[in-house]
Amino acid sequence: MAETEKEDVSNGFSIVMITLLKGVVYADENIRLWQNLLSFQARIRDYVREIGLELIVYEDEGFAWLQTSTSQEQADLPRLVMKRQLSYPVSLLLALLRRKLAEHDASSSESRLIIGRDEIVEMVKTFLPTGSNEARLVDQIDTHINKVIELGFARRLRTENNKIEVRRLLKAFVDAQWLNDFDAHLKVYLSS
C-alpha cells in the first residue's frame, strides 16, 4: 500500500472516531463518513472496547453512536458517556414524538417526519398544567423543544425554522418498553 493510501486510511479512521466521540453519525449528513464508519466497523469496535464503550450501528436507519459497554468485564471502568436525567416535560415530548413517528411510519412511505412547531406545542399543552399566562407556557414548551434538539432527537429545518424533523434515532432510545413505563408514570402523575 502506498504511503498516501495509508495516510488516507488512517485519517479516515481518525475522522470517524473523533466524530463518534462527539456524538451521533448520520448517513444522510455525510455519506463518505458513513461509508468509512461501515468499512472500519470492526476496527472501531475493537478500539472503543478498550475504553469501555461499544459501537451501536443502525445501518438500515442510517445512524450510529457510542455508548457505555454493557459487558461485565468493562463494569469496573469509570463511565465515559454520562447518563442524563430528563425532566417530565422533555420525557413527555420524547414520548409524544416517538408515538408520532410510529404513526408516521405506519401511514406514510416518506422516511422523514416533519412537524410544525405549533403542532408540537398543541400536542404538549394537553398534558401540561394550564396557567393564566399562555405565552409563558408556549415559551416553556419551546425550551423543551430546544432541549430535544440539543439531545439530537430532532433538528430544525434550515429553510423553515418553524418546522422540525424528528430524527429516526429516537426509535433506538424510546422503545415500546420505555413508552409503557412512561405511560405508567404519566397515569400516576395525572392522578396526583
C-alpha positions as CSV (number, residue, x, y, z in Angstrom):
1,M,0.0,0.0,0.0
2,A,1.4,3.4,-0.9
3,E,2.2,5.9,1.8
4,T,-0.5,8.3,0.8
5,E,-3.1,5.5,0.8
6,K,-2.0,4.5,4.4
7,E,-2.4,8.2,5.4
8,D,-5.9,8.3,3.8
9,V,-7.0,5.2,5.7
10,S,-5.5,6.4,8.9
11,N,-7.1,9.8,8.5
12,G,-10.5,8.3,7.6
13,F,-10.4,6.1,10.7
14,S,-9.4,9.1,12.9
15,I,-12.1,11.3,11.5
16,V,-14.8,8.6,12.1
17,M,-13.5,8.1,15.7
18,I,-13.4,11.7,16.5
19,T,-16.9,12.3,15.1
20,L,-18.3,9.3,17.0
21,L,-16.7,10.5,20.2
22,K,-18.5,13.9,19.7
23,G,-21.9,12.3,19.1
24,V,-24.2,10.5,16.6
25,V,-23.1,9.9,13.0
26,Y,-25.8,10.1,10.4
27,A,-25.6,8.6,6.9
28,D,-27.6,11.5,5.4
29,E,-25.4,14.2,6.7
30,N,-22.1,12.9,5.4
31,I,-22.2,9.8,3.1
32,R,-18.4,9.5,2.9
33,L,-18.0,9.5,6.7
34,W,-20.8,6.9,6.9
35,Q,-19.2,4.7,4.4
36,N,-15.9,4.9,6.3
37,L,-17.7,4.1,9.5
38,L,-19.1,0.9,7.9
39,S,-15.8,-0.1,6.4
40,F,-13.9,0.5,9.7
41,Q,-16.7,-1.0,11.9
42,A,-14.7,-4.0,13.2
43,R,-11.6,-1.8,13.9
44,I,-13.8,0.8,15.7
45,R,-15.4,-1.9,17.9
46,D,-12.0,-3.2,18.9
47,Y,-10.7,0.3,19.6
48,V,-13.6,1.6,21.7
49,R,-13.9,-1.7,23.7
50,E,-10.5,-0.8,25.3
51,I,-12.1,2.3,26.8
52,G,-15.4,0.7,27.9
53,L,-17.5,1.7,25.0
54,E,-19.4,-0.1,22.3
55,L,-20.4,0.9,18.8
56,I,-24.1,0.8,18.1
57,V,-25.0,0.9,14.3
58,Y,-28.5,1.0,12.8
59,E,-27.4,0.6,9.3
60,D,-30.9,0.4,7.8
61,E,-31.9,3.6,9.6
62,G,-28.6,5.3,8.8
63,F,-27.1,6.3,12.2
64,A,-24.5,5.1,14.7
65,W,-23.2,6.2,18.1
66,L,-21.0,5.1,21.0
67,Q,-22.4,4.0,24.4
68,T,-21.1,2.6,27.6
69,S,-20.4,-1.1,27.3
70,T,-22.8,-3.4,29.0
71,S,-20.3,-6.3,29.3
72,Q,-19.3,-7.4,32.8
73,E,-15.6,-7.2,32.1
74,Q,-16.0,-3.4,31.5
75,A,-18.1,-2.9,34.6
76,D,-15.2,-1.6,36.7
77,L,-14.2,1.2,34.3
78,P,-15.4,4.7,35.0
79,R,-18.3,6.0,32.8
80,L,-17.0,7.9,29.8
81,V,-20.6,8.6,28.5
82,M,-22.7,10.1,31.2
83,K,-26.4,9.3,31.6
84,R,-28.8,12.3,31.7
85,Q,-31.9,12.6,33.8
86,L,-34.7,14.1,31.7
87,S,-37.4,16.3,33.1
88,Y,-41.0,15.3,32.9
89,P,-41.8,17.7,30.0
90,V,-38.8,16.6,28.0
91,S,-39.7,12.9,28.6
92,L,-43.3,13.7,27.6
93,L,-42.2,15.4,24.5
94,L,-40.0,12.5,23.5
95,A,-42.8,10.0,24.1
96,L,-45.2,12.1,22.0
97,L,-42.7,12.5,19.2
98,R,-42.0,8.7,19.3
99,R,-45.7,8.0,19.0
100,K,-46.0,10.4,16.2
101,L,-43.0,8.7,14.4
102,A,-44.7,5.3,14.8
103,E,-47.9,6.7,13.3
104,H,-46.0,8.3,10.5
105,D,-44.1,5.0,9.7
106,A,-47.4,3.1,9.7
107,S,-49.2,5.5,7.4
108,S,-46.6,7.1,5.1
109,S,-43.9,5.9,2.8
110,E,-41.9,9.1,3.5
111,S,-38.9,8.3,5.7
112,R,-38.7,11.8,7.3
113,L,-41.2,13.1,9.8
114,I,-41.5,16.9,9.6
115,I,-43.8,18.5,12.2
116,G,-44.6,22.2,12.7
117,R,-43.6,23.8,15.9
118,D,-47.2,24.9,16.5
119,E,-48.4,21.3,16.2
120,I,-45.8,20.2,18.8
121,V,-46.9,23.0,21.1
122,E,-50.5,21.8,20.8
123,M,-49.6,18.2,21.5
124,V,-47.7,19.0,24.6
125,K,-50.1,21.7,26.0
126,T,-52.7,18.9,26.5
127,F,-50.5,17.3,29.2
128,L,-49.2,20.3,31.0
129,P,-51.0,22.3,33.7
130,T,-52.6,25.4,32.2
131,G,-51.9,28.7,33.8
132,S,-53.1,32.2,33.2
133,N,-50.1,33.1,31.0
134,E,-50.4,31.3,27.7
135,A,-47.3,33.0,26.3
136,R,-45.2,31.7,29.2
137,L,-46.4,28.2,28.7
138,V,-45.5,28.3,24.9
139,D,-42.1,29.7,25.8
140,Q,-41.6,26.8,28.2
141,I,-42.6,24.3,25.5
142,D,-40.1,26.0,23.1
143,T,-37.4,25.4,25.8
144,H,-38.3,21.7,25.9
145,I,-38.3,21.5,22.1
146,N,-34.8,23.1,22.1
147,K,-33.6,20.5,24.7
148,V,-34.9,17.7,22.4
149,I,-33.0,19.3,19.5
150,E,-29.9,19.7,21.7
151,L,-30.1,16.0,22.7
152,G,-30.1,15.1,18.9
153,F,-33.6,13.6,18.7
154,A,-34.8,16.4,16.4
155,R,-33.5,19.2,14.3
156,R,-34.9,22.4,12.8
157,L,-35.1,22.6,9.1
158,R,-32.7,25.2,7.7
159,T,-35.2,26.5,5.2
160,E,-38.2,26.7,7.6
161,N,-37.3,27.4,11.2
162,N,-40.8,26.6,12.5
163,K,-40.6,23.1,11.0
164,I,-38.8,20.3,13.0
165,E,-37.6,17.0,11.7
166,V,-37.9,14.1,14.2
167,R,-34.7,12.1,13.9
168,R,-35.0,8.3,13.5
169,L,-32.5,8.0,16.3
170,L,-35.5,8.4,18.6
171,K,-36.7,4.9,17.8
172,A,-33.4,3.5,19.2
173,F,-33.8,5.3,22.5
174,V,-37.5,5.3,23.1
175,D,-38.7,1.8,22.5
176,A,-42.0,0.1,23.4
177,Q,-40.9,-0.8,27.0
178,W,-39.8,2.8,27.6
179,L,-43.2,4.1,26.3
180,N,-45.1,1.6,28.6
181,D,-43.0,2.7,31.6
182,F,-43.6,6.3,30.8
183,D,-47.4,5.7,30.4
184,A,-47.4,4.1,33.9
185,H,-45.6,7.2,35.3
186,L,-47.9,9.5,33.4
187,K,-51.0,7.9,34.9
188,V,-49.6,8.3,38.4
189,Y,-48.6,11.9,37.7
190,L,-52.0,12.8,36.3
191,S,-53.9,11.2,39.2
192,S,-51.9,13.2,41.8
